[in-house]
Amino acid sequence: MAVALTAYLQMPTMEPPDKEATVTAFETLLQEARGLDLARVDDRLRLGELAEAMRRDHPAGDLFERLAIDLEVDPGQLTEAWYVAMAFPPATRRPGLSWEIYLILRYHPERHELVSLAARHGWDQARVERELADRFATQLGRAAG
């Protein structure tokens, strides 16, 4: 599949002639992505960052699908990594948290505060879920009362 991704990048476009540098940069990102261990939270987040960098430089609609094939991962896993990495820029990430915590909080408007609380207090996934339920119940109570 690497050949297909590289060949895709070499297709004629209406872009400036610095295509060779773009292909080299893409191949560098691709090589880094291939070396990641997706069992590690930091590497999953890095995969999302790399996918974003590739998407910015090559905004093809099927880029994530092609990349998933090349990396031999489920396309949903790649998309998930991208969403989480975009929701949690490096400065908002906390060491020691599980991937599931980042995943649960990726769309929450208070996600950065919640990640900090989870890291500070050593919350596991179940505790984060209880905190979300408590916050939701509090908001419902305010709306009803």
N, C-alpha and C positions, 0 to 999 in steps of 0.2 A: 504494500500500500504506500510505502514511502515514495516509490517511484511515481505513483499516481498523484500524490500530494505535490511533489516537486514538478511533475509535468504540468499539473494544473497551474502552478505558479508561473510557468514559462509560456503560458498561452498568451497570444497577443492582446494587448489592452490599449486604452487611450491614455495611459499614464506616461509620465516623463521617462526618458531613457535610462534612469538609474535602476533599472529592473534587476540587474545582476547583484547589486548590493542588497536589494530587497529579498531576493531568493536566498542569498547567503544568510541574512538575518533570520529568515523564516526557518531555514535548515538548522541554524544554531538553536533556535527556540524548540524545534522539533526534537533535536538530539537531547536537549535538557529534559524535555517531557518524557522521553523514552527511558531516562535514567531514574525517574522518580519511583519511590516505593509508596504506593497508594494506601498502604496499611498505616502510614504515618500521617497525622493530622497536618503537620507543616507541609508535607509533600502534596497533599490534596489541595491545600490552599494555594500552593505554588502552581499546581496544574491549572487552577482557575485563573491565576494571573497570566500564565503563559497563553492560555486559550484566549483571554482578552487581548493580549498583545497581538496574537495572530489574527484575531477578528478585526482589530483596528486596521491592520495593514492589508488584510485580504478579506473584505466583507462579503464573502460568498455565503449564500443561504445554506449551503450544505457543508460548510467548513467543519463544524463540530462533528457531524456524522463521519466525514472523511478522517478526521483526527482520531475519533473513537475507534474506527477500524484499524488505523495504523497502530494505535496503542493497545489494541485488543482489549478494550474496556467497553462497557455498555454506554451508549450515547447519553442515557439518562444520568449516569455517574459523572460524565464529563460536564454536562449542563449543570448539574447540581454543584460541582466544584466551582464552576464559573459564578453561579449565583451567590454562593457563600463567600467566595473571595471578593466579589464586588460589594457585598453587604458589610464585610469586615475588612477594611483596609488594614495594612500591617500595624499601624499605631493603635488599633482597637483590639487587636488579638491578645490573648492571654495564654501563657504557657500552662500546660497541664489539663486543659479542658478537652473533653472528648469531641469527636467529630459530630456526634449526635446533638450535642448542646448547640454547636454553631448552626447545625441544620435546622433544629427546632426554632431558633431565634432569628433566622435570616430575614424574615419579613416583618418582624415585630418593630414598631416604631421606637421602642426603648431598648433595642437589642444591645447597644454598646454599654448602657448602664447595667443591663442584666448580665452580660458577659463579665463585666468587672465584679459584680456581686458574686457571681458563681465562682470566679477565681479566688476572690478574697475569702469566701466562706467555705470553699471546698465542696460546692454543690455537685451532686451527680445529676444524671438525666431526670430521674424521678423527682428530685427536689426542684429542679428548674420547671418541670411540668406543673408541680404544685404551686409554685410562685406565679406562673402564668394563669392558672385557674383562680387563684386568690385575687389577682389583679383584675381579672375579668369579672368576677363576682362583685368586687368593690365598684367597678364601673357600672355594672347593672344596677346595683343598689343606689348609686347616685342618680342614675337616669330615672329610676322608678320613684325615688323619694324626693 
